[in-house]
Amino acid sequence: MPTPTAMVSHLSKSFGSVRAVEDVSFEVFPGEIFGLLGPNGAGKTTSIRMLLDIFKAEHGEISVLGGKMDEAKKNRIGYMPEERGMYKDLKLEPTLIFLARLKGLSEAEAKRRLPAWLKRLDLYDHRFKKVQELSKGMQQKAQMIATLLHEPDLIVIDEPFSGLDPINTRLVEEIIREQQAAGKTIIMSTHQMYQVEALCSRIALIDKGRTVLYGEVDQIKRNFAGNAVTITGQGDFTNVPGVLDARQVNGDWHLSLAPGAGPQDVFRALAARDGLKIERFEIAEPSLDDIFIWVVQGKQEPSHA
Amino acid sequence: MPKLWVIAKHEYLKITRKRSFLLGTLAMPLFFVAIMAFAIIMVIASEDQRPIGYVDLAGMLTTVTQLPPEKSGPQPVELQAFAAEAQAQAALEAKQIQAYYVLPADYLTSHKVQLIYWDKAPSSSAQRRFDDLVRANLAAALPKDIAQRAQSGVDLTARSADGQQEVSGESAVNIIVPFFIGLFFSIVVLSSGTYMLEAVADEKENRTIEVMTTSLTPGQLIGGKAAGLMAVSLTQIGILAFTIVLVVFVGAQFIEALRAIRIPWSMFMTLALFFLPTFALIAGMMITIGSMVTETRQGQQIAGALNMLFTVPFFFIIIFFSAPNSTLATILTIFPTTSFLTIALRWSMTTIPQWELILAWILVTASAVAMIWVASRVFRLGMLRYGQRLDLKTVLRAVRTGAEG
């Protein structure tokens, strides 16, 4: 097992009487894209902030790039926070050069690297505009440049796709893959499960300040197989006993099962219901969406996991 | 370049490139230039350049008939001798001369001269020119060094025992110099405090603090901002000082009173010693306020009230003039926020006891250190509370325990 690029172990943190993080642990290894998931207010951002030494953890252990955070390591980290921040009354190009210089890049080197990034993210013609004159999506892309311009070894990105149209989403996705291919370690916090499925090899799901799910995406999905079924048929498949969530996907019904409920139980319940016509009933490989809902709402590990 | 200097340079350029900075910084120097230009024009316009005549009935203005020209500044009016009063009167009526003196035959015993002019008396500098001519002739028979001393007249200088204060007849104008220097320093220090507030509140308003915190230490961030803003202050002081020196230098060529102005170096050095801790004290206060509020405008309102703590000595200026060693003056000298301005205002009125200066410096420095410490704790807490105003209870807890929430 290689040495993790980032590791947090049993972190906890309170703000006044509010326990923001109770017990969060995970490890992120070199060259992987690691997904940090969880509902709003679960403690993801606070955990990231503790990892990056923005907040001090009350308890627990943190290791970044092989040890405790220090000033030299800050130059090897690229961070795109959830709260996007740019100097709104400054022009784009000098702002990005300034931020790169704070990461230890010389002005000349920052100026050399910047045009390629600006062109790639379609911001080159806007480089002399004030940041406040840019659209939200453009500001988002500018923030991406600020995160990557100094070529960090560890990239921490919080909701990298929010505010982006499909074309730019694909572009950012492509950039993230390229960074991984270049050997960078990426921690990505997001709500967009399909992005996590597409990009991440491993995830940690945080809920109410605790790591409730952790491991390889494929393994987690295998563990949760049997906790969802796909049905082709006619009628109303909602409010079925033993089903947490029912939704239509491409004409089929996708049912996430409640903890303790098996596919057989659900099949029996459907068979007993009038007005339903079932053409196909199959055990589905759960999506991360299903797993997210199952874990966050179900509060239990799968019975057969 | 160390990150602290990157921040300092960024902050300096950000502020000095603002139109409001240029206007604010150049307004006062331009005001001085305008005032001085007006004064010079008035002096030139009011100065009658026609010669002044004299009729020497005493026969004593024969040894020295012409005074040497002035070394600098505008040349004084010419003195023109007339053999008889009638000739001088004719020249006056023909407006060839602006006035004429009659030195009576008994001048050496009466010590009286007669000045005849049409409707406007000659300027004091023109009259002094004739006085100099009389004095030069009276002293002509004396040994050269005594003659020179007699011609230069009385020049009494009163010095305090410690040499800190000096007052002479010609340097009376210097009484107000420390007052103005103190005033300018205060304006600059207070305006840099406001810049500090904006610099901190801007980070919060722009939500850049997370990126900053993962790039540098709070010390580098705050230190860099403080260094940049101090450079802004020094730029303002430099521009102001250069303008004042230039204005006084040029003005002195035309306005005699300005030639007596001397820079009070001892006060300058003393205020320079107080500048850094006073700046740090204000900066600490402004960082704290900037960290607590959600918008720059909110902070400016509070900062306006806090500035009063520094400018309150202006309200007691009459007391500094009438009783510069009163208990109130001493208290305001020692109190950290009022030390700087009080020292400047008291300087030309009295000799401020050394123990007061030393105690004041210790207190203002200690206050500055304490305030910066408080500011660093509140800053860390406040910067990550986007859109939230910190209440006093939370701030006090953060100061007491270093808690982040």
Chai-1 contact restraints between the chains, C-beta under 6 A:
chainA,res_idxA,chainB,res_idxB,connection_type,confidence,min_distance_angstrom,max_distance_angstrom,comment,restraint_id
A,F15,B,G405,contact,1.0,0.0,6.0,A-B,restraint_1
A,G16,B,G405,contact,1.0,0.0,6.0,A-B,restraint_2
A,L52,B,T214,contact,1.0,0.0,6.0,A-B,restraint_3
A,I54,B,T213,contact,1.0,0.0,6.0,A-B,restraint_4
A,F55,B,E404,contact,1.0,0.0,6.0,A-B,restraint_5
A,K74,B,T214,contact,1.0,0.0,6.0,A-B,restraint_6
A,K74,B,S215,contact,1.0,0.0,6.0,A-B,restraint_7
A,Y79,B,T214,contact,1.0,0.0,6.0,A-B,restraint_8
A,P81,B,E210,contact,1.0,0.0,6.0,A-B,restraint_9
A,E83,B,R207,contact,1.0,0.0,6.0,A-B,restraint_10
A,E83,B,Y386,contact,1.0,0.0,6.0,A-B,restraint_11
A,G85,B,N206,contact,1.0,0.0,6.0,A-B,restraint_12
A,G85,B,R207,contact,1.0,0.0,6.0,A-B,restraint_13
A,G85,B,T208,contact,1.0,0.0,6.0,A-B,restraint_14
A,G85,B,V211,contact,1.0,0.0,6.0,A-B,restraint_15
A,Y87,B,N206,contact,1.0,0.0,6.0,A-B,restraint_16
A,K88,B,N206,contact,1.0,0.0,6.0,A-B,restraint_17
A,F98,B,H10,contact,1.0,0.0,6.0,A-B,restraint_18
A,R101,B,V6,contact,1.0,0.0,6.0,A-B,restraint_19
A,L102,B,K3,contact,1.0,0.0,6.0,A-B,restraint_20
A,L102,B,S215,contact,1.0,0.0,6.0,A-B,restraint_21
A,K103,B,S215,contact,1.0,0.0,6.0,A-B,restraint_22
